[in-house]
């Protein structure tokens, strides 16, 4: 009986602190509408900033959105990739601008285009 109470309490706590739906159940909820490459040099260090617009096509609010950035060279081959998390909340049926900072692994001339997708996000009702 105590074991059953323990499992029940653990399940209840999980539903409170990690409430569904999970992004893995709705992978098309967040879509990147546009993305752009921006090169910046600060104190002799080059950075690639990927800026863009993401939209929420679901009825769920999402937070802590992880973006996957794939960089392609002039010949169309992938030359680099990076992930960045943006710490904002995106409400249902809303759009938001985002910015991901990437330390490049190649020369600027090798970065021709970028494709950005959302890898993961948390349900905004989740406590942590």
Secondary structure, DSSP 8 states (H G I E B T S, - for coil): -HHHHHHHHHHHHHHHHS-S--GGG-TTSEEEEEEEEEEEEETTEEEEEEEEEEEE-SSS-EEEEEEEEEEE-TTS-EEEEEEEEEEEEE-TT-EEEEEEEE--SS-GGG--EEEEEEEEEEETT---
